[in-house]
Amino acid sequence: MSRFLSTLPRARSIVALVFVAVLVLQAYFALRIALWAVMPVESTTFMRTSQWRLMRDGDTIDWRHDWRSDAALSPWISRAVVASEDATFMHNDGVDWTAIREAWMRNHSRSAERRHKVMGGSTITQQLAKNLFLSPQRSYLRKAQELVMTFMLEGIMGKRRILQVYLNSVEWGNGIYGAEAAAQTYFHTSARRLGHDQAARLAVMLPAPRLYQKHFHGPYMNARTGVIAARAVQVDIPR
């Protein structure tokens, strides 16, 4: 009993140190988000991980990432991405709880277990939190941290800046990051000049950009582009 009692202060110290470390880490994330609320995001954890993968595999793909201001991004790319990735973007608090519940039910159904296929329910803000800071590995701890950073992004940046940062940093193919690089690569134009259908086709790529890069004019891409182009007219975007 005495040995057990003697270990209690040490255990409390360890718990206190862990708690302080977690708070310091959250403060670091909040500071980075505050800086990015006014400064361009030059790189993200997701970008650096992808760059390391390309170097490890010996790929010599050119790296393209060009930050653009709101004024240099076509409103159509904003509309198309919201329509494709997060139709409730303007009305949620960073998390679409209904989509998460539906994804949970689908992922734990017997048919999903047989297909070994995981369905997502992430909003644009959640995807941005993951891309900025986190690894692609799935775990409950990583998901919890993603939620914390999601609320930080919503509180510090706001919807307009979140969408701008997302459009400037999301992957659009091997070594292709941001709407400007995507517009130049696929349409030989600037992000400012992206048209309605061009923006819709880029938005369709986002769930699996490296796959759709190889099938840019495939049957699925063609059909889905029409759907997103129609939805893009109706969605709300930040002003």
CORHU-V289873 format. One record per residue. N is the residue number from 1. RES is the residue in one letter. PHI is phi in whole degrees, 0 to 359 (999 if undefined). NEAR is the number of other C-alpha atoms within 8 Angstrom. D_LAST is the distance of its C-alpha to the last C-alpha in whole Angstrom. Layout:
# CORHU-V289873
n:N res:RES phi:PHI near:NEAR d_last:D_LAST
n:N res:RES phi:PHI near:NEAR d_last:D_LAST
This chain:
# CORHU-V289873
n:1 res:M phi:999 near:4 d_last:65
n:2 res:S phi:296 near:5 d_last:65
n:3 res:R phi:295 near:6 d_last:64
n:4 res:F phi:297 near:7 d_last:61
n:5 res:L phi:295 near:8 d_last:60
n:6 res:S phi:290 near:8 d_last:61
n:7 res:T phi:276 near:8 d_last:58
n:8 res:L phi:298 near:8 d_last:55
n:9 res:P phi:301 near:8 d_last:54
n:10 res:R phi:296 near:8 d_last:54
n:11 res:A phi:296 near:8 d_last:51
n:12 res:R phi:297 near:8 d_last:50
n:13 res:S phi:296 near:8 d_last:49
n:14 res:I phi:296 near:8 d_last:48
n:15 res:V phi:299 near:8 d_last:45
n:16 res:A phi:296 near:8 d_last:44
n:17 res:L phi:296 near:8 d_last:44
n:18 res:V phi:297 near:8 d_last:42
n:19 res:F phi:299 near:8 d_last:39
n:20 res:V phi:296 near:8 d_last:39
n:21 res:A phi:298 near:8 d_last:38
n:22 res:V phi:296 near:8 d_last:35
n:23 res:L phi:297 near:8 d_last:34
n:24 res:V phi:296 near:8 d_last:34
n:25 res:L phi:297 near:8 d_last:32
n:26 res:Q phi:294 near:8 d_last:29
n:27 res:A phi:295 near:8 d_last:29
n:28 res:Y phi:297 near:8 d_last:29
n:29 res:F phi:300 near:9 d_last:26
n:30 res:A phi:297 near:10 d_last:24
n:31 res:L phi:295 near:8 d_last:25
n:32 res:R phi:298 near:8 d_last:24
n:33 res:I phi:296 near:12 d_last:21
n:34 res:A phi:298 near:10 d_last:20
n:35 res:L phi:295 near:8 d_last:21
n:36 res:W phi:288 near:9 d_last:19
n:37 res:A phi:291 near:9 d_last:16
n:38 res:V phi:234 near:6 d_last:17
n:39 res:M phi:241 near:6 d_last:19
n:40 res:P phi:297 near:7 d_last:19
n:41 res:V phi:269 near:9 d_last:21
n:42 res:E phi:283 near:5 d_last:24
n:43 res:S phi:203 near:8 d_last:25
n:44 res:T phi:233 near:11 d_last:25
n:45 res:T phi:300 near:11 d_last:28
n:46 res:F phi:297 near:13 d_last:28
n:47 res:M phi:300 near:11 d_last:28
n:48 res:R phi:295 near:9 d_last:31
n:49 res:T phi:296 near:9 d_last:33
n:50 res:S phi:295 near:9 d_last:32
n:51 res:Q phi:297 near:9 d_last:33
n:52 res:W phi:296 near:8 d_last:36
n:53 res:R phi:298 near:8 d_last:37
n:54 res:L phi:296 near:11 d_last:37
n:55 res:M phi:294 near:9 d_last:40
n:56 res:R phi:296 near:7 d_last:42
n:57 res:D phi:277 near:6 d_last:42
n:58 res:G phi:76 near:6 d_last:43
n:59 res:D phi:285 near:7 d_last:40
n:60 res:T phi:248 near:6 d_last:39
n:61 res:I phi:289 near:7 d_last:36
n:62 res:D phi:295 near:5 d_last:34
n:63 res:W phi:266 near:6 d_last:31
n:64 res:R phi:233 near:8 d_last:28
n:65 res:H phi:203 near:11 d_last:24
n:66 res:D phi:232 near:9 d_last:22
n:67 res:W phi:292 near:10 d_last:19
n:68 res:R phi:228 near:9 d_last:16
n:69 res:S phi:287 near:7 d_last:14
n:70 res:D phi:305 near:6 d_last:10
n:71 res:A phi:294 near:7 d_last:11
n:72 res:A phi:263 near:8 d_last:14
n:73 res:L phi:244 near:14 d_last:13
n:74 res:S phi:300 near:12 d_last:13
n:75 res:P phi:301 near:6 d_last:10
n:76 res:W phi:292 near:12 d_last:13
n:77 res:I phi:290 near:16 d_last:14
n:78 res:S phi:296 near:12 d_last:11
n:79 res:R phi:297 near:13 d_last:12
n:80 res:A phi:294 near:15 d_last:15
n:81 res:V phi:293 near:13 d_last:15
n:82 res:V phi:298 near:14 d_last:14
n:83 res:A phi:298 near:12 d_last:16
n:84 res:S phi:276 near:10 d_last:19
n:85 res:E phi:260 near:10 d_last:19
n:86 res:D phi:196 near:10 d_last:17
n:87 res:A phi:297 near:9 d_last:16
n:88 res:T phi:264 near:7 d_last:16
n:89 res:F phi:313 near:10 d_last:13
n:90 res:M phi:285 near:9 d_last:11
n:91 res:H phi:240 near:5 d_last:14
n:92 res:N phi:259 near:8 d_last:16
n:93 res:D phi:265 near:7 d_last:17
n:94 res:G phi:107 near:12 d_last:17
n:95 res:V phi:228 near:11 d_last:21
n:96 res:D phi:262 near:12 d_last:21
n:97 res:W phi:297 near:6 d_last:25
n:98 res:T phi:295 near:6 d_last:26
n:99 res:A phi:296 near:9 d_last:25
n:100 res:I phi:295 near:11 d_last:27
n:101 res:R phi:297 near:8 d_last:30
n:102 res:E phi:294 near:9 d_last:30
n:103 res:A phi:295 near:11 d_last:30
n:104 res:W phi:299 near:9 d_last:33
n:105 res:M phi:294 near:8 d_last:35
n:106 res:R phi:294 near:9 d_last:35
n:107 res:N phi:291 near:11 d_last:36
n:108 res:H phi:255 near:8 d_last:39
n:109 res:S phi:279 near:8 d_last:40
n:110 res:R phi:295 near:6 d_last:43
n:111 res:S phi:294 near:6 d_last:42
n:112 res:A phi:294 near:12 d_last:39
n:113 res:E phi:296 near:10 d_last:42
n:114 res:R phi:291 near:6 d_last:44
n:115 res:R phi:275 near:6 d_last:41
n:116 res:H phi:54 near:6 d_last:40
n:117 res:K phi:246 near:7 d_last:37
n:118 res:V phi:258 near:6 d_last:34
n:119 res:M phi:262 near:8 d_last:31
n:120 res:G phi:261 near:6 d_last:28
n:121 res:G phi:224 near:9 d_last:25
n:122 res:S phi:280 near:11 d_last:23
n:123 res:T phi:277 near:12 d_last:19
n:124 res:I phi:300 near:13 d_last:17
n:125 res:T phi:295 near:14 d_last:17
n:126 res:Q phi:296 near:14 d_last:21
n:127 res:Q phi:297 near:9 d_last:21
n:128 res:L phi:295 near:12 d_last:19
n:129 res:A phi:303 near:13 d_last:22
n:130 res:K phi:295 near:12 d_last:25
n:131 res:N phi:295 near:13 d_last:24
n:132 res:L phi:292 near:10 d_last:23
n:133 res:F phi:234 near:9 d_last:27
n:134 res:L phi:249 near:11 d_last:29
n:135 res:S phi:278 near:9 d_last:31
n:136 res:P phi:283 near:6 d_last:31
n:137 res:Q phi:296 near:5 d_last:34
n:138 res:R phi:266 near:6 d_last:34
n:139 res:S phi:198 near:6 d_last:35
n:140 res:Y phi:293 near:6 d_last:35
n:141 res:L phi:295 near:6 d_last:34
n:142 res:R phi:295 near:10 d_last:32
n:143 res:K phi:294 near:9 d_last:30
n:144 res:A phi:296 near:8 d_last:30
n:145 res:Q phi:295 near:8 d_last:29
n:146 res:E phi:300 near:12 d_last:26
n:147 res:L phi:295 near:10 d_last:25
n:148 res:V phi:300 near:8 d_last:26
n:149 res:M phi:290 near:12 d_last:23
n:150 res:T phi:299 near:13 d_last:21
n:151 res:F phi:291 near:10 d_last:21
n:152 res:M phi:298 near:11 d_last:21
n:153 res:L phi:301 near:13 d_last:18
n:154 res:E phi:296 near:13 d_last:16
n:155 res:G phi:284 near:7 d_last:17
n:156 res:I phi:266 near:9 d_last:17
n:157 res:M phi:271 near:13 d_last:14
n:158 res:G phi:87 near:9 d_last:11
n:159 res:K phi:298 near:9 d_last:9
n:160 res:R phi:298 near:10 d_last:7
n:161 res:R phi:291 near:9 d_last:10
n:162 res:I phi:303 near:13 d_last:12
n:163 res:L phi:294 near:11 d_last:11
n:164 res:Q phi:297 near:10 d_last:11
n:165 res:V phi:297 near:11 d_last:15
n:166 res:Y phi:300 near:11 d_last:16
n:167 res:L phi:296 near:10 d_last:15
n:168 res:N phi:271 near:14 d_last:17
n:169 res:S phi:232 near:13 d_last:20
n:170 res:V phi:289 near:12 d_last:21
n:171 res:E phi:281 near:12 d_last:24
n:172 res:W phi:233 near:16 d_last:24
n:173 res:G phi:134 near:11 d_last:28
n:174 res:N phi:300 near:8 d_last:31
n:175 res:G phi:75 near:12 d_last:30
n:176 res:I phi:246 near:12 d_last:27
n:177 res:Y phi:230 near:16 d_last:24
n:178 res:G phi:92 near:16 d_last:20
n:179 res:A phi:295 near:14 d_last:18
n:180 res:E phi:295 near:14 d_last:20
n:181 res:A phi:298 near:13 d_last:23
n:182 res:A phi:294 near:14 d_last:23
n:183 res:A phi:298 near:13 d_last:22
n:184 res:Q phi:293 near:11 d_last:25
n:185 res:T phi:290 near:7 d_last:27
n:186 res:Y phi:266 near:6 d_last:27
n:187 res:F phi:233 near:8 d_last:26
n:188 res:H phi:55 near:7 d_last:27
n:189 res:T phi:217 near:8 d_last:24
n:190 res:S phi:269 near:9 d_last:21
n:191 res:A phi:297 near:15 d_last:18
n:192 res:R phi:295 near:8 d_last:16
n:193 res:R phi:262 near:8 d_last:19
n:194 res:L phi:299 near:13 d_last:18
n:195 res:G phi:271 near:8 d_last:19
n:196 res:H phi:306 near:9 d_last:18
n:197 res:D phi:287 near:9 d_last:22
n:198 res:Q phi:298 near:9 d_last:22
n:199 res:A phi:297 near:14 d_last:18
n:200 res:A phi:297 near:17 d_last:20
n:201 res:R phi:294 near:12 d_last:23
n:202 res:L phi:295 near:11 d_last:22
n:203 res:A phi:297 near:13 d_last:20
n:204 res:V phi:297 near:13 d_last:23
n:205 res:M phi:290 near:12 d_last:25
n:206 res:L phi:301 near:11 d_last:23
n:207 res:P phi:296 near:5 d_last:25
n:208 res:A phi:209 near:7 d_last:28
n:209 res:P phi:298 near:12 d_last:27
n:210 res:R phi:289 near:9 d_last:31
n:211 res:L phi:289 near:8 d_last:32
n:212 res:Y phi:287 near:11 d_last:30
n:213 res:Q phi:300 near:10 d_last:31
n:214 res:K phi:276 near:6 d_last:34
n:215 res:H phi:231 near:8 d_last:33
n:216 res:F phi:298 near:7 d_last:31
n:217 res:H phi:241 near:6 d_last:32
n:218 res:G phi:288 near:7 d_last:34
n:219 res:P phi:303 near:6 d_last:34
n:220 res:Y phi:296 near:6 d_last:32
n:221 res:M phi:301 near:14 d_last:29
n:222 res:N phi:296 near:10 d_last:30
n:223 res:A phi:292 near:8 d_last:29
n:224 res:R phi:293 near:10 d_last:26
n:225 res:T phi:300 near:12 d_last:24
n:226 res:G phi:298 near:10 d_last:25
n:227 res:V phi:295 near:8 d_last:24
n:228 res:I phi:292 near:14 d_last:21
n:229 res:A phi:300 near:13 d_last:20
n:230 res:A phi:291 near:8 d_last:21
n:231 res:R phi:290 near:10 d_last:18
n:232 res:A phi:298 near:13 d_last:15
n:233 res:V phi:292 near:7 d_last:15
n:234 res:Q phi:262 near:6 d_last:15
n:235 res:V phi:283 near:10 d_last:12
n:236 res:D phi:268 near:6 d_last:9
n:237 res:I phi:228 near:9 d_last:6
n:238 res:P phi:296 near:6 d_last:4
n:239 res:R phi:236 near:3 d_last:0
